[in-house]
Amino acid sequence: MDPGNDTGISEFLLMGFSEEPELQPLIFWLFLSMYLITVFGNLLILLAVSSDSHLHTPMYFFLANLSFVDICFTSTTIPKMLWNIQTQSKVITYAGCITQIYFFITFAGMDDFLLSVMAYDRFVAICHPLQYTVIMNPRLCGLLVLVSWIMSVLYSLLQTLMAFRLSFCTEVEIPHFFCELNQMIQLACPDTFLNNMVLYFGGMLLAGGPFIGILYSYSKIVSSICGISSAQGKYKAFSTCVSHLSVVSLFYCTSLGVYLSSAVTQSSHSSAISSVMYAAVTPMLNPFIYSLRNRDIKEALLRFSGMIATKGPIVLG
């Protein structure tokens, strides 16, 4: 019997997207490709930021943290799903399920907080350009990331401890490709009112707080840009926000879409498919958004690739 699970259930079954055997190879290669692109793309961003002194600024410091979190975010769910498909097994242990829930919530929360911090960074850069280096000093940047980690870990710990109080009867099939807390609560036998209250109230605070911060930052940014007289100045100011706005829109629209689709259709299968958007697609697209629309990143990647090419192969003699 696992600690916190007084029903004796030691494992769950992750049902995934389809039980049809002929679709499994397609799903495997599709998600393997997405996972490799996500890891490789975000690693390139990390290497570009760390190796290029021109990118040692607050904006790219936060971007590097976002890339690291996105790698961890997808690594929480996708490898386990690929392993299950490869081994033709749907099993995940009780401890494994709880662990997956903990890290998934932690990294999802970090994504949320980092996007809010990056919005604040753009607000200071555009609305207070002369004070930018003073306000966004290394100490504050480090503190903002540290507080984001603390908030995410504490919230995830709260939800995980609440999950430990759940008891399960005979139903152990999770109609998802990973252990989602909401699906786990629906499988529980006793009254889950308290768990649902903590889940939804905490979720509104975790997602709503940063989102309100993002809206406030961009309301000030828009107001400041409208005050710029020249069209070129307006374009230059707005262009620094385009990549971040694209990522924010993608993150919140896909997350909102998941919960709206699950609420409207009441179908766990459609919810699992919708979850792919924010759990796999969004982290995969983030590097492309920042590299394709950001001249600094593109130049840094070119310098980094040139630096590798000039070194050439290492000959052992």
C-alpha positions in Angstrom: 0.0 0.0 0.0 1.3 3.5 -0.9 1.5 6.2 1.7 -1.5 8.5 1.5 -3.5 5.9 -0.5 -5.6 3.9 1.9 -7.3 1.8 -0.8 -4.3 -0.3 -1.7 -4.2 0.8 -5.3 -0.6 0.9 -6.4 -0.9 1.9 -10.0 -3.1 3.7 -12.6 -3.6 3.1 -16.3 -2.9 6.1 -18.7 -5.3 5.4 -21.5 -3.7 8.0 -23.9 -5.4 9.1 -27.1 -6.3 5.8 -28.8 -6.4 2.1 -28.1 -6.1 1.2 -31.7 -2.8 -0.6 -32.3 -2.3 0.7 -35.8 -2.3 4.3 -34.5 0.4 3.8 -31.9 3.5 4.1 -34.2 2.1 7.3 -35.6 1.4 8.8 -32.1 4.9 7.6 -31.0 6.8 9.2 -33.8 4.7 12.4 -33.8 5.3 13.0 -30.1 8.9 11.9 -30.2 9.5 14.5 -33.0 7.7 17.2 -31.0 9.7 16.4 -27.9 13.1 16.4 -29.7 12.2 19.7 -31.4 11.2 21.2 -28.1 14.4 20.1 -26.3 16.7 21.1 -29.2 15.0 24.5 -29.8 15.0 25.5 -26.2 18.6 24.3 -25.7 19.6 26.5 -28.6 18.0 29.5 -26.9 19.9 28.6 -23.6 23.2 28.2 -25.4 22.7 31.4 -27.4 21.9 33.5 -24.3 24.7 32.0 -22.2 27.4 32.2 -24.9 26.7 35.7 -26.2 27.5 38.7 -24.0 25.1 40.9 -26.1 22.3 38.9 -24.6 23.3 39.2 -21.0 20.3 41.5 -20.3 17.2 41.0 -18.1 14.9 40.2 -21.0 17.1 37.3 -22.3 17.8 36.2 -18.7 14.1 35.6 -18.3 13.9 34.0 -21.7 16.6 31.6 -20.8 14.7 30.6 -17.7 11.6 30.1 -19.7 13.4 27.8 -22.1 14.8 25.8 -19.2 11.3 25.5 -17.7 9.8 24.5 -21.0 12.3 21.6 -21.4 11.4 20.4 -17.9 7.7 20.9 -18.5 7.5 18.6 -21.6 10.0 16.2 -20.0 7.5 15.6 -17.2 4.9 14.0 -19.4 6.1 13.1 -22.9 8.9 10.6 -22.1 6.6 8.5 -19.9 4.0 8.5 -22.7 6.6 7.4 -25.3 7.9 4.7 -22.9 4.4 3.3 -22.4 3.7 3.2 -26.2 7.1 1.5 -26.8 6.6 -1.1 -24.1 2.9 -1.5 -24.9 2.0 -0.7 -21.3 -0.4 1.9 -19.9 0.8 1.5 -16.3 2.0 4.3 -14.1 2.6 3.7 -10.4 0.8 5.6 -7.7 4.0 7.3 -6.6 4.9 8.0 -10.3 1.5 9.6 -10.8 1.8 11.9 -7.7 5.3 12.8 -8.8 4.2 13.7 -12.3 1.4 15.9 -10.9 3.8 17.7 -8.7 6.3 18.6 -11.4 3.7 19.3 -14.0 2.0 21.9 -11.8 5.4 23.3 -10.7 6.6 24.0 -14.2 3.2 25.1 -15.5 3.1 27.6 -12.7 6.7 28.8 -13.5 5.6 29.3 -17.1 2.8 31.5 -15.9 4.9 33.6 -13.5 7.8 34.0 -16.0 5.5 35.4 -18.6 4.2 37.9 -16.1 7.8 38.8 -15.1 8.7 39.3 -18.8 5.7 41.5 -19.3 6.9 43.7 -16.3 10.4 43.8 -17.9 8.9 45.1 -21.2 6.8 47.6 -19.2 9.9 49.1 -17.5 11.9 49.1 -20.7 9.2 51.0 -22.7 7.6 53.2 -20.0 10.8 54.0 -18.0 13.7 53.5 -20.5 16.1 55.9 -18.7 15.7 54.0 -15.4 15.6 50.5 -16.9 19.1 49.4 -15.9 18.6 50.8 -12.4 15.2 49.2 -11.8 15.9 45.9 -13.6 19.2 45.2 -11.8 20.7 41.7 -11.5 19.5 41.4 -7.9 15.9 42.2 -8.7 15.9 39.9 -11.7 17.2 37.0 -9.6 14.7 37.8 -6.9 11.8 37.8 -9.4 12.8 34.3 -10.7 13.4 33.0 -7.1 10.0 34.2 -5.9 8.4 32.6 -9.0 10.0 29.3 -8.1 8.9 29.6 -4.5 5.3 30.4 -5.4 5.1 27.6 -8.0 6.7 25.0 -5.7 4.4 25.9 -2.7 1.3 25.8 -4.9 2.3 22.5 -6.4 3.1 21.1 -2.9 -0.4 22.2 -1.7 -2.1 20.4 -4.6 0.0 17.3 -4.2 -0.7 17.1 -0.5 -4.4 17.4 -1.2 -4.1 14.6 -3.7 -2.6 12.4 -1.0 -5.9 12.5 0.9 -7.9 11.0 -2.0 -9.1 7.4 -1.8 -9.8 5.3 -4.8 -12.2 2.3 -5.4 -11.7 0.1 -8.4 -11.6 2.7 -11.2 -7.9 3.2 -12.1 -8.2 4.2 -15.7 -7.1 7.8 -16.4 -8.4 9.0 -19.8 -5.4 11.1 -20.5 -1.8 10.7 -21.6 -0.4 11.9 -18.3 -1.6 12.2 -14.7 -3.7 15.3 -14.7 -4.9 16.3 -11.2 -8.5 17.0 -12.3 -8.8 13.6 -13.9 -7.4 12.0 -10.7 -9.9 13.8 -8.5 -12.7 12.5 -10.7 -11.6 8.9 -10.1 -11.7 9.3 -6.3 -14.4 7.5 -4.3 -15.3 9.8 -1.4 -16.5 13.4 -1.4 -14.0 15.5 -3.4 -15.6 18.9 -2.7 -12.5 20.2 -0.8 -10.1 19.0 -3.4 -12.1 20.7 -6.2 -12.4 23.9 -4.2 -8.6 24.0 -3.6 -8.0 23.1 -7.3 -10.2 25.7 -8.9 -9.7 28.5 -6.3 -5.9 28.0 -6.3 -5.9 27.7 -10.1 -7.8 31.1 -10.4 -5.2 32.7 -8.2 -2.2 31.1 -9.9 -3.4 31.9 -13.4 -5.4 35.0 -12.7 -2.8 36.9 -10.7 0.0 36.8 -13.3 -2.6 37.4 -16.1 -3.9 40.5 -14.4 -0.2 41.6 -14.1 0.3 41.0 -17.8 -2.8 43.0 -18.7 -1.8 45.9 -16.5 1.8 46.0 -17.9 0.5 46.0 -21.5 -2.2 48.6 -20.8 0.6 50.9 -19.6 2.8 49.9 -22.6 0.0 50.7 -25.1 -0.6 54.0 -23.4 3.1 54.9 -23.5 3.5 53.8 -27.2 0.4 55.9 -28.2 2.3 58.9 -26.6 5.2 58.5 -29.0 5.0 61.0 -31.8 7.0 59.3 -34.6 5.6 56.2 -36.4 9.2 54.7 -36.4 9.4 55.1 -32.7 6.0 53.4 -32.2 7.1 50.5 -34.4 10.4 50.1 -32.6 8.8 50.1 -29.2 6.1 47.7 -30.2 8.5 45.3 -32.0 10.2 44.5 -28.7 6.9 43.1 -27.4 5.7 41.1 -30.4 7.5 37.9 -29.4 6.3 38.0 -25.8 2.8 38.9 -26.8 2.7 35.9 -29.2 3.9 33.5 -26.5 1.4 34.9 -23.9 -1.5 34.6 -26.4 -0.5 31.0 -27.3 -0.1 30.0 -23.6 -3.3 31.5 -22.3 -5.5 30.8 -25.4 -4.5 27.1 -25.4 -4.9 26.7 -21.7 -8.3 28.4 -21.8 -9.3 26.3 -24.8 -8.6 23.1 -22.9 -10.9 24.0 -20.0 -13.6 25.4 -22.2 -13.6 22.3 -24.4 -13.7 20.0 -21.4 -16.6 22.0 -19.9 -18.6 22.1 -23.1 -18.1 18.5 -24.3 -17.7 16.8 -21.0 -15.4 14.4 -22.9 -12.1 13.3 -21.3 -10.8 12.1 -24.6 -11.3 15.6 -26.2 -9.7 17.2 -23.1 -6.7 15.0 -23.5 -6.3 16.0 -27.2 -6.7 19.7 -26.3 -4.1 19.4 -23.5 -1.5 18.6 -26.2 -1.6 22.2 -27.2 -0.3 23.7 -23.9 1.6 20.6 -22.7 3.5 19.9 -25.9 2.8 22.3 -28.8 3.3 25.6 -26.9 6.8 24.8 -25.5 7.8 23.5 -28.9 6.7 26.8 -30.7 8.3 29.2 -28.1 11.8 29.0 -29.5 10.6 29.5 -33.1 8.6 32.6 -32.0 11.6 34.1 -30.2 14.2 33.2 -32.8 12.2 34.0 -36.0 10.9 37.4 -34.8 14.0 38.5 -32.8 17.1 39.8 -34.6 19.3 39.6 -31.5 18.5 35.9 -31.1 19.1 35.1 -34.7 22.4 36.9 -34.7 23.5 35.2 -31.6 22.6 31.8 -33.0 24.6 32.6 -36.2 27.6 33.6 -34.1 27.2 30.5 -32.0 27.1 28.2 -35.0 30.0 30.1 -36.6 32.0 29.6 -33.4 31.4 25.8 -33.5 32.3 25.7 -37.2 35.6 27.5 -36.7 36.6 25.1 -33.9 36.1 22.1 -36.2 36.4 18.5 -35.2 38.7 17.5 -32.3 41.5 15.2 -33.5 42.9 12.8 -31.0 46.5 12.1 -31.5 
